[in-house]
Amino acid sequence: MKPFSDACEENKAPILSVLMPLLREARAVLEVGSGTGQHAVHFAAHLPHLVWHTSDRAMHHAGIQAWLDEAALPNVQPPLRLDVLSDPWPELLVDAVFSANTLHIMSWVAVQAFFTGVGKCLAAGGLCVLYGPFNYDGAYTSASNERFDQWLKQRDPLSGIRDVADLTQLAQQAGMVLLHDIEMPVNNRVLVWQRQ
């Protein structure tokens, strides 16, 4: 049985509409936290000009591979083992790094490690594209995001919705500048940084 995420099913089309123009010239993308694998097969099918590298912690690899096996796409790579706190980052030089709904389930130390790692594998001019809920100047963008943040912190006190200013500071330390901040359905955003 393939794992299935309702959230992935609901957000894949809106995210793809943002990715298509951003990744028009890209040749290789690393997805950090591929989760179920649903995003990888959907995006790669619509972006046949590029190679989509999946990655996640080892526990998710079987599920990702199940989606990849069923889709049988020539441009999606098997999942790389990547726990941002304990695994070495893949020795890839990519045009974009994509990650959806990951930073708010990571600890802050892991978020810092994420940006450090992205800085090492992103080519000059490359894009770091993040999808999810984000705060601005410490404020929630909706009551539902505030409730979600409370639920996250009850589950894991080290997790929580991250502030765009804090992320932008980490991105700058890794040689990136904020290029786009795009409003998405259900109080989510797509943030795009570019490697200088």
N, C-alpha and C positions, 0 to 999 in steps of 0.2 A: 504494500500500500504506500502510495506517495503521500508525504505530508501535505497539508493544505492550509493556507492562511486566507481567511476572508478579507483581511486588510489588503493583502497583496492583490487579490482579485479585484478589489474595488479601486485601488489607486494606480494600477498598472497603466491604464490608458491615459489618465492625466499626466503621469510622470513621463510616459513615452512622448507625449506631445511637446514636452519641454526638452527632453533629451535629443530628439531628432535634429533640430537645428544646431544645438550645442555640439553634437558629435558628428556633424556632417563630414569633417575632415579627419576625424580620429581613425587610427588604425588598430589600437589596442586599448582595452579598458580593463581595469582591475576592480571587481566588485568586492568590497569588504563587508563580510557578514551576509553571505548569500541566503542564509536562512533555509527556506524550503526549496529554493531553486526556481520558484515561479517567475520571479522578475527576470532572471537570467535568460530563460528560454523565450519569454515574451519579447524582451528588448532585442535579443540577438536575432530573432526571426525577422524583426523589422529593421535591423541595422546590419544587413548581410556583408557590408563592406569592411566591418571591423571584427577583431577577435575579442571575445568576451571571456575574461579569466574570472572564474568563480573562486571564492575562498570563504572559509569559516573555521570554527573549532571542529575538531575531529568528530564530535558527537553528531554533527549535522551532515556529514559527508554522504552517508548512505541515502538520505532523503534527497539531497541535491542531485546525486547521481541517478536516482530513479527518474527524476524529471528530465535530466539530460538524456538518459537512455531512451525514454519515450519520444522525446522531440527529435532526436538523431540529427541535430544541427551540426554542420561542419565547422562552424565558427565559435563554438562554445567549448572551453577547456574544462577538464575534470577539476573538482575542487582542490585548491591548495590548502594546506593546514596553516591557519593563521589565527592565533590568539594574540592580540596586539601586545599583551603584557609578557608573554613567555616564549613566543615563537619568533625566529628571525623572519623578517619580511622577505617575500619572494624577490629573487634577483631579476626583476623585470624593470624595464623603462617603458612606461605607458603614457598615452596621451590624455588619459582621464582616469580618475578614481571615483567610483560611485558607491554610495552607501545609503541605505534607507532604514529609518527607524532603529538606529543603533546607538547613537550617542547618549540618549536618555536612559538606556538600560546598562550603560557602562559606568564604572566609577570615574571620578575626575582624573585620577592617575592614568586610567586607560584611555580617556579622551586625549590627554596630553601625548601619550604614546602613539595614538592614532595619527595625530598631526605630524609628529616627528617621522613616523614611517611613511606617510604620504609624501612628505618633503624629499625623501630619499628615492622614491620610485617614480615620481612625476617628472616628465620631460619639461624642458623650458617651454613656456607657453601653454602647458597642459592645465587641465581643469580638475578641481576637486568639487564634486557635485554631491550635496547632502540633502536628503529629503526627511522631513519629520516635523514635530512641533518644536518651536523655539520661543524663548522669552526675549523681551526688549527692555533694557534698563531695569531688570529685575521684575518686570510686570508680565503677567500672563496675557495672552491675546484673546482668551475666552474663558468663561466659567468652566466649560468642559475640560479645557487643558489644565486648569487649576485642580479639578477633581482627579484628573489622570495623574498629575504630578504627586498628589497626596497618596494615591494608590501605589505609585511606583516606590515612593519612599517608605511606605509601610512594608512593602515586599522586600525592599533592599535600601537601607538608609544611604548607601553610597551612590544610588542612582538618582535621576531626576531630570527634568527638562532644562536644557542648557541655554545660557544667554548668548545672543548673537555677538555682543561686544567681547565677551570672554573668548569665544571661539575665534573671532577675527584676530584677537591678539595672538593666540596660538598659531594661527595661520600665517601671520606676519613673521613670527619667529622662524617659521619653516619656509619663508621666502615667497609667500602668496599674498595676493591682495583680493579683497572682495569685489567681484565683478557684477553679480546679479543677486537680487533678493526677490523671489517670485512668489506671489500669493497662490496657494493651492486650495482645493476643497477641504472641508472639515477642519479648518483652522491649522493647516499644515503649511509649510513653506518649502521651496527649493532654494538653497544657498549655493552659490557658485563662486569659488575662489580660483584665481589664475596664478600659476607659478611664474615668477619673474625670470 
